[in-house]
């Protein structure tokens, strides 16, 4: 009885709530399914254009690091991205009206007559793929003489083919790709670019305006991509994160954290502290040692990366101004890990002057190091292909 009364009371309260009063025009004559499909296609194209924009910039940075400013052996770069055309789910996995509608929209786009097709999502301008004539929506039939996979994990299998074949030992060797375009087969020969092998990923679930590197990849959040819309701004952000990786800052921070944890652990042992709190504190403090210096160093190298890629390195400091406009407190309050934006801008301005001088004297565009950087000297050759 109590449950029924509460339900009645809730309905009565909802009936008494204020509602809209506008007399809206009718939309009943619109084809709802057609409009839904149109919005889905727009969302797909938006994602492709976004990915092409940021990966074009990043590819240009990687292509211009040169062997001397990459801590890994250069790898062959082709300059295009692929997608897989297939229904999102099998029919027995569809459990809701929304999933059924999305499945219908995917099929109605009619990109290809079969599922699990590897196709070209976008081509980076000026890349090996662009020069060879590869175009968006080309169906990949074979690559390197190997048939394009047509499996449930087609993209993963495709990337495995590249990882196994496009290693540093394949530099300078042509890559043949057979495609199907408008029902006709065509063979293209690509002359790969030599690129610094790091990958760019979008941190889809991070709500902050942020970018970071982990030693293996660099990450941009969607809010960062939306906020830093200019080519130079995005190039400055990505070059900074690339520099963190090539200079080995993640490894250095891990090493410093281990030293701090060891020192704290000794204190824990001497004081019979079984909680390990001093070891944890030591690790935290150790990871922050030289943190600001690492940021300055990444800023410094990033100006060289941007200059070598052909972007306007003299205006890079405006990126810091834009970030400061979003986070005004950073102008006045010191962080444990990052310098103030005006300090970073000043360094970038001076680095640009340094590059101008080297250009005037026709010197190589190489940054100055007080001592040799082991990461840039001891090249690694991992199995990842980018």
C-alpha positions as CSV (number, residue, x, y, z in Angstrom):
1,X,0.0,0.0,0.0
2,X,2.8,2.3,0.9
3,X,4.5,1.7,-2.5
4,X,1.3,2.5,-4.4
5,X,0.8,5.7,-2.4
6,X,4.3,6.9,-3.2
7,X,3.8,6.2,-6.9
8,X,0.5,8.2,-6.8
9,X,2.2,11.1,-4.9
10,X,5.1,11.1,-7.5
11,X,2.6,11.3,-10.4
12,X,0.7,14.1,-8.7
13,X,3.9,16.1,-8.2
14,X,5.0,15.6,-11.8
15,X,1.6,16.7,-13.0
16,X,2.0,19.9,-11.1
17,X,5.5,20.7,-12.5
18,X,6.1,23.7,-14.8
19,X,6.4,22.7,-18.4
20,X,7.2,24.4,-21.8
21,X,4.7,26.7,-23.3
22,X,6.0,27.2,-26.9
23,X,3.9,26.0,-29.8
24,X,6.5,24.0,-31.8
25,X,6.3,23.5,-35.6
26,X,5.5,20.0,-36.7
27,X,8.4,17.8,-37.8
28,X,6.2,14.7,-38.5
29,X,6.9,14.9,-42.2
30,X,10.7,14.4,-41.8
31,X,12.1,11.0,-42.4
32,X,13.5,10.2,-39.0
33,X,15.5,7.3,-40.2
34,X,17.1,9.3,-43.0
35,X,18.0,12.2,-40.7
36,X,19.5,9.8,-38.2
37,X,21.6,8.2,-40.9
38,X,22.7,11.7,-42.0
39,X,23.8,12.6,-38.5
40,X,25.6,9.2,-38.1
41,X,27.5,9.8,-41.4
42,X,28.4,13.3,-40.3
43,X,29.8,12.0,-37.0
44,X,31.9,9.4,-38.9
45,X,33.3,12.1,-41.3
46,X,34.0,14.4,-38.4
47,X,36.1,11.7,-36.7
48,X,38.0,11.0,-40.0
49,X,38.8,14.7,-40.5
50,X,39.9,15.2,-36.9
51,X,42.2,12.2,-37.1
52,X,43.6,13.2,-40.4
53,X,44.3,16.7,-39.1
54,X,46.3,15.7,-36.0
55,X,48.0,12.7,-37.6
56,X,49.2,14.8,-40.6
57,X,50.9,17.2,-38.2
58,X,52.4,14.4,-36.1
59,X,53.6,12.6,-39.2
60,X,55.4,15.7,-40.4
61,X,57.1,16.0,-37.0
62,X,58.2,12.3,-37.0
63,X,59.3,12.6,-40.6
64,X,61.6,15.5,-39.8
65,X,63.2,14.4,-36.6
66,X,66.1,12.9,-38.5
67,X,68.0,10.0,-37.1
68,X,70.0,12.3,-34.9
69,X,66.9,13.5,-32.9
70,X,65.0,10.2,-32.5
71,X,66.0,7.8,-29.8
72,X,64.9,4.8,-31.9
73,X,65.9,3.4,-35.3
74,X,63.8,5.1,-37.9
75,X,61.1,2.9,-39.6
76,X,59.3,3.0,-42.9
77,X,56.2,5.3,-42.9
78,X,53.5,5.0,-45.5
79,X,51.3,8.0,-44.5
80,X,47.7,6.6,-44.5
81,X,45.3,5.2,-42.0
82,X,42.9,2.3,-42.6
83,X,39.5,1.3,-41.3
84,X,37.4,-1.8,-41.3
85,X,34.0,-1.9,-42.9
86,X,31.7,-4.3,-41.1
87,X,28.6,-4.4,-39.1
88,X,29.3,-3.3,-35.5
89,X,27.7,-6.4,-34.0
90,X,26.4,-9.7,-35.1
91,X,22.6,-10.0,-35.2
92,X,22.5,-12.2,-32.1
93,X,24.5,-9.6,-30.1
94,X,21.9,-6.8,-30.8
95,X,19.7,-6.5,-27.7
96,X,18.2,-3.0,-27.9
97,X,16.3,-0.7,-30.3
98,X,19.3,1.7,-30.3
99,X,21.8,-1.0,-31.3
100,X,19.5,-2.1,-34.1
101,X,19.2,1.4,-35.5
102,X,23.0,1.9,-35.4
103,X,23.5,-1.4,-37.2
104,X,21.0,-0.4,-39.8
105,X,22.8,3.0,-40.4
106,X,26.1,1.3,-40.8
107,X,24.8,-1.1,-43.4
108,X,22.9,1.7,-45.3
109,X,26.1,3.6,-45.9
110,X,26.8,0.9,-48.5
111,X,30.6,1.4,-48.6
112,X,31.3,-2.1,-49.7
113,X,29.5,-5.3,-50.7
114,X,31.2,-7.4,-48.1
115,X,32.1,-7.2,-44.4
116,X,35.6,-7.0,-42.8
117,X,37.0,-5.0,-45.7
118,X,40.2,-3.1,-45.0
119,X,39.9,0.4,-46.6
120,X,41.8,3.7,-46.6
121,X,40.3,6.1,-44.1
122,X,42.5,9.1,-45.0
123,X,45.8,9.9,-46.7
124,X,48.3,12.3,-45.3
125,X,49.2,15.1,-47.8
126,X,52.8,14.9,-49.0
127,X,53.3,11.4,-47.7
128,X,54.5,8.3,-49.5
129,X,50.9,7.2,-49.9
130,X,49.8,10.5,-51.4
131,X,52.7,10.6,-53.8
132,X,51.8,7.1,-55.0
133,X,48.1,8.1,-55.7
134,X,46.4,6.2,-52.8
135,X,42.9,7.7,-52.1
136,X,40.3,7.5,-49.3
137,X,37.9,4.6,-49.7
138,X,40.3,2.5,-51.7
139,X,39.9,-1.1,-50.7
140,X,43.2,-2.8,-49.7
141,X,43.5,-6.1,-51.6
142,X,47.1,-7.0,-50.9
143,X,50.0,-5.2,-49.2
144,X,53.6,-6.4,-49.5
145,X,52.3,-9.3,-51.5
146,X,50.1,-10.5,-48.6
147,X,46.4,-10.6,-48.9
148,X,44.5,-8.2,-46.7
149,X,42.9,-10.1,-43.8
150,X,39.2,-10.7,-43.9
151,X,38.8,-11.8,-40.3
152,X,36.8,-10.7,-37.3
153,X,40.0,-8.8,-36.1
154,X,40.9,-7.6,-39.6
155,X,42.6,-4.4,-38.5
156,X,44.6,-6.1,-35.8
157,X,45.8,-8.7,-38.3
158,X,46.6,-6.0,-40.8
159,X,48.7,-4.1,-38.3
160,X,50.5,-7.3,-37.5
161,X,51.5,-7.7,-41.1
162,X,53.0,-4.2,-41.1
163,X,54.8,-4.8,-37.7
164,X,56.4,-7.9,-39.1
165,X,57.5,-6.5,-42.4
166,X,58.0,-2.8,-42.1
167,X,61.0,-2.8,-39.7
168,X,64.0,-0.6,-39.7
169,X,65.8,-3.1,-42.0
170,X,63.1,-2.4,-44.7
171,X,64.1,1.3,-45.0
172,X,64.5,2.4,-48.6
173,X,62.6,-0.6,-50.0
174,X,59.5,0.0,-52.1
175,X,56.1,-1.2,-50.8
176,X,53.5,-2.5,-53.2
177,X,49.8,-2.2,-52.5
178,X,47.1,-3.6,-54.6
179,X,43.8,-1.8,-54.3
180,X,40.3,-2.0,-55.6
181,X,38.8,1.4,-56.7
182,X,35.3,1.5,-58.3
183,X,35.5,-2.1,-59.1
184,X,38.9,-2.0,-60.8
185,X,42.1,-3.5,-59.4
186,X,45.2,-1.3,-59.4
187,X,48.7,-1.8,-58.1
188,X,50.5,1.2,-56.4
189,X,54.2,1.3,-55.5
190,X,55.0,3.4,-52.4
191,X,58.4,4.8,-51.5
192,X,58.2,4.9,-47.7
193,X,59.2,7.9,-45.7
194,X,61.7,7.5,-42.8
195,X,59.9,8.3,-39.6
196,X,60.6,8.3,-35.9
197,X,58.5,5.4,-34.7
198,X,56.1,6.8,-32.1
199,X,52.3,6.6,-32.2
200,X,49.7,9.2,-31.5
201,X,46.6,8.2,-29.6
202,X,43.4,10.0,-28.5
203,X,42.6,9.8,-24.8
204,X,38.9,9.5,-25.4
205,X,37.8,9.4,-21.8
206,X,39.9,12.2,-20.4
207,X,37.7,15.3,-19.9
208,X,40.6,17.8,-19.4
209,X,42.6,19.9,-21.8
210,X,45.6,17.7,-21.6
211,X,48.4,16.0,-23.5
212,X,51.0,13.6,-22.2
213,X,53.6,10.9,-23.1
214,X,54.4,7.6,-21.5
215,X,57.7,6.7,-23.2
216,X,55.9,4.6,-25.8
217,X,53.1,6.8,-27.2
218,X,51.8,10.3,-27.0
219,X,48.3,11.2,-26.1
220,X,45.9,14.1,-26.8
221,X,42.5,14.5,-25.2
222,X,39.5,15.5,-27.2
223,X,39.2,18.8,-25.3
224,X,42.9,19.6,-26.2
225,X,42.2,19.0,-29.9
226,X,39.2,21.2,-29.7
227,X,41.0,24.0,-27.8
228,X,44.2,24.0,-29.8
229,X,42.7,24.2,-33.3
230,X,45.5,25.9,-35.1
231,X,48.1,23.7,-36.9
232,X,51.0,25.5,-35.1
233,X,49.4,25.1,-31.7
234,X,48.8,21.4,-32.2
235,X,52.3,21.0,-33.6
236,X,53.8,22.7,-30.5
237,X,51.8,20.4,-28.1
238,X,52.7,17.2,-30.0
239,X,56.4,18.2,-30.5
240,X,56.6,18.8,-26.7
241,X,55.3,15.3,-25.9
242,X,57.4,13.7,-28.6
243,X,60.4,15.3,-27.0
244,X,59.5,13.8,-23.6
245,X,59.7,10.4,-25.2
246,X,62.8,10.9,-27.3
247,X,64.7,12.4,-24.4
248,X,63.7,9.5,-22.1
249,X,62.0,11.5,-19.5
250,X,59.6,8.8,-18.5
251,X,62.4,6.4,-17.8
252,X,64.3,9.1,-15.9
253,X,61.3,9.8,-13.7
254,X,60.9,6.1,-13.0
255,X,64.6,5.9,-12.1
256,X,64.4,8.9,-9.8
257,X,61.2,7.5,-8.2
258,X,63.0,4.2,-7.5
259,X,65.9,6.1,-5.9
260,X,63.4,8.0,-3.7
261,X,61.6,4.8,-2.8
262,X,64.9,3.2,-1.8
263,X,65.9,6.1,0.4
264,X,62.4,6.1,2.0
265,X,62.5,2.4,2.4
266,X,65.7,2.6,4.4
267,X,64.1,5.1,6.7
268,X,61.1,2.8,7.1
269,X,63.5,-0.1,8.0
270,X,65.4,2.0,10.5
271,X,62.2,3.2,12.2
272,X,60.4,-0.1,12.0
273,X,57.7,1.5,9.9
274,X,55.8,-1.5,8.4
275,X,53.4,0.7,6.4
276,X,56.0,1.7,3.8
277,X,54.8,5.3,4.0
278,X,58.3,6.8,3.7
279,X,59.1,4.6,0.7
280,X,55.9,5.8,-1.0
281,X,56.7,9.4,-0.1
282,X,60.2,9.0,-1.4
283,X,59.0,7.6,-4.7
284,X,56.6,10.5,-5.1
285,X,59.3,13.1,-4.3
286,X,61.8,11.3,-6.4
287,X,59.5,11.3,-9.5
288,X,59.3,15.1,-9.2
289,X,63.0,15.7,-9.0
290,X,64.0,17.6,-12.2
291,X,60.4,17.6,-13.3
292,X,60.4,21.3,-14.2
293,X,63.7,20.9,-15.9
294,X,62.4,18.1,-18.0
295,X,59.5,20.3,-19.1
296,X,62.0,23.1,-20.1
297,X,64.1,20.5,-21.9
298,X,61.1,19.2,-23.8
299,X,60.0,22.8,-24.7
300,X,63.5,23.5,-26.0
301,X,63.7,20.4,-28.2
302,X,60.1,20.9,-29.4
303,X,61.1,24.2,-31.0
304,X,63.7,22.4,-33.1
305,X,61.1,19.7,-34.1
306,X,58.6,22.3,-35.2
307,X,61.3,24.3,-37.1
308,X,62.5,21.1,-38.9
309,X,59.0,20.2,-39.9
310,X,58.5,23.6,-41.5
311,X,56.1,25.2,-39.1
312,X,56.4,28.8,-37.8
313,X,58.6,28.1,-34.8
314,X,58.9,31.8,-34.0
315,X,55.3,31.9,-32.9
316,X,55.3,28.7,-30.7
317,X,55.2,30.7,-27.5
318,X,51.6,31.7,-28.3
319,X,50.7,28.2,-27.4
320,X,51.7,28.8,-23.8
321,X,49.7,32.1,-23.8
322,X,46.6,30.2,-24.9
323,X,47.0,27.6,-22.2
324,X,47.5,30.4,-19.6
325,X,44.3,32.0,-20.9
326,X,42.5,28.8,-20.0
327,X,44.3,28.3,-16.7
328,X,45.0,31.8,-15.4
329,X,46.3,30.6,-12.0
330,X,49.3,29.0,-13.7
331,X,50.6,32.5,-14.4
332,X,51.0,33.3,-10.7
333,X,51.0,30.0,-8.7
334,X,53.9,27.6,-9.0
335,X,53.3,23.9,-9.7
336,X,55.3,21.0,-8.3
337,X,55.9,19.7,-11.8
338,X,55.5,22.4,-14.4
339,X,57.1,25.8,-14.9
340,X,55.0,28.9,-15.3
341,X,53.8,29.6,-18.8
342,X,55.6,32.9,-19.1
343,X,58.8,31.2,-18.2
344,X,58.3,28.6,-20.9
345,X,57.4,31.2,-23.5
346,X,60.6,33.1,-22.8
347,X,62.6,29.9,-23.4
348,X,60.8,29.2,-26.6
349,X,61.5,32.7,-27.9
350,X,65.2,32.3,-27.1
351,X,65.3,28.9,-28.7
352,X,63.8,30.4,-31.9
353,X,66.5,33.0,-31.9
354,X,69.1,30.3,-31.5
355,X,67.6,28.5,-34.6
356,X,67.6,31.7,-36.6
357,X,71.3,32.1,-35.8
358,X,72.1,28.6,-36.9
359,X,70.1,29.1,-40.1
360,X,72.1,32.3,-40.8
361,X,75.4,30.5,-40.4
362,X,74.0,27.5,-42.3
363,X,74.5,25.2,-39.4
364,X,72.5,22.0,-38.8
365,X,69.3,22.5,-36.8
366,X,70.4,20.5,-33.8
367,X,69.8,21.5,-30.2
368,X,72.7,22.1,-27.8
369,X,73.3,19.7,-25.0
370,X,75.7,20.2,-22.1
371,X,76.5,16.5,-22.3
372,X,75.5,13.8,-24.7
373,X,72.0,12.3,-24.3
374,X,72.2,8.5,-24.1
375,X,68.7,8.1,-25.4
376,X,69.5,9.9,-28.6
377,X,72.7,8.0,-29.0
378,X,71.7,4.4,-28.1
379,X,69.1,3.7,-30.7
380,X,66.4,1.1,-29.9
381,X,64.6,-1.0,-32.5
382,X,61.3,-2.2,-31.0
383,X,58.8,-4.3,-33.0
384,X,56.1,-1.6,-33.2
385,X,55.3,0.0,-36.5
386,X,53.7,3.4,-36.7
